[in-house]
Amino acid sequence: MAVLFIVLALIFGAAGAAKVAGVPFTVDNFERWPIESTLRFPIGVIEVVLAILALVGIANDGAAIVSALGMIVAMAIATWVHVKGHDAPAMTAAAPITGLIAVIALVTL
């Protein structure tokens, strides 16, 4: 269980930090996706917070539940955004796979 939350923390932490920092590929993605590009920064902050909660969740079931549920919702939305943005299957697949990892982490608590 702890390993899954560490993996999720790494995924969400890296993705969120890239969005917050305005890494060029994240800026480009938000310009072509069917959502407001102004959401890049707040989405990045949410992802970083979820990553921190996942790490706290290793020792605290409440934080683990909140982080896993937040990640499941985030990845459901991300899957929709990737599909609507006509992203390549390999890029689109990352979101539902990450969401599935969060589901497994949640049910193994």
C-alpha positions in Angstrom: 0.0 0.0 0.0 2.7 2.5 0.9 4.5 1.8 -2.4 1.4 2.7 -4.3 1.1 6.0 -2.5 4.7 6.8 -3.1 4.3 6.1 -6.8 1.2 8.3 -6.9 3.0 11.0 -5.0 5.9 11.0 -7.5 3.5 11.1 -10.5 1.3 13.9 -9.1 4.2 15.8 -7.6 6.1 15.9 -10.9 3.1 16.7 -13.0 1.9 19.4 -10.6 5.3 21.0 -10.2 5.7 21.1 -14.0 2.3 22.9 -14.3 3.1 25.3 -11.5 6.5 26.1 -12.9 5.0 26.7 -16.4 7.2 24.1 -18.1 6.7 24.8 -21.8 5.1 21.4 -22.7 2.4 22.0 -20.0 1.7 25.5 -21.3 1.4 24.1 -24.9 -1.0 21.3 -23.7 -3.3 23.8 -21.9 -3.4 26.0 -25.0 -4.8 23.1 -27.1 -6.9 21.4 -24.5 -10.6 22.2 -24.2 -10.2 23.9 -20.8 -9.1 27.4 -19.8 -5.3 27.8 -19.9 -5.6 29.9 -16.7 -6.4 26.6 -14.9 -2.9 25.3 -15.4 -1.5 26.8 -12.2 -4.4 25.9 -9.8 -4.5 22.4 -11.2 -0.8 22.1 -10.6 -1.2 23.3 -7.0 -4.0 20.7 -6.5 -1.8 18.0 -7.9 1.1 19.0 -5.6 -1.3 19.0 -2.6 -2.6 15.6 -3.5 1.0 14.3 -3.7 1.7 15.6 -0.3 -1.5 14.1 1.1 -0.4 10.7 -0.5 2.8 10.8 1.4 1.1 11.8 4.7 -1.4 9.0 3.9 1.3 6.4 4.4 0.9 7.1 8.1 -2.6 8.4 8.2 -5.6 6.6 6.7 -7.7 9.8 6.5 -5.1 11.6 4.4 -4.7 8.4 2.2 -8.5 8.3 1.5 -8.7 12.0 0.7 -5.6 11.8 -1.6 -6.8 8.7 -3.4 -10.3 10.0 -3.9 -8.9 13.3 -5.2 -6.6 11.6 -7.5 -9.4 9.4 -8.9 -11.5 12.4 -9.6 -8.5 14.3 -11.1 -7.7 11.4 -13.4 -11.3 11.0 -14.6 -11.3 14.6 -15.6 -7.8 14.3 -17.1 -8.9 11.4 -19.2 -11.8 13.4 -20.5 -9.5 16.3 -21.3 -7.0 14.1 -23.2 -9.8 12.5 -25.2 -11.4 15.8 -26.1 -8.0 17.2 -26.9 -7.4 14.4 -29.4 -4.1 13.3 -27.6 -2.3 10.3 -28.8 -3.4 7.0 -27.1 -0.1 6.7 -25.2 -0.5 10.2 -23.7 -4.2 9.6 -23.0 -3.6 6.2 -21.3 -1.5 7.7 -18.6 -4.5 9.3 -16.9 -6.8 6.3 -16.6 -3.8 4.1 -15.6 -2.9 6.5 -12.8 -6.5 6.6 -11.8 -6.6 2.8 -11.6 -3.5 2.9 -9.4 -5.3 5.3 -7.1 -8.3 3.0 -7.0 -6.1 0.1 -6.1 -4.4 2.1 -3.4 -7.8 3.1 -2.0 -9.2 -0.4 -1.8 -6.1 -1.8 -0.3 -6.2 0.5 2.7 
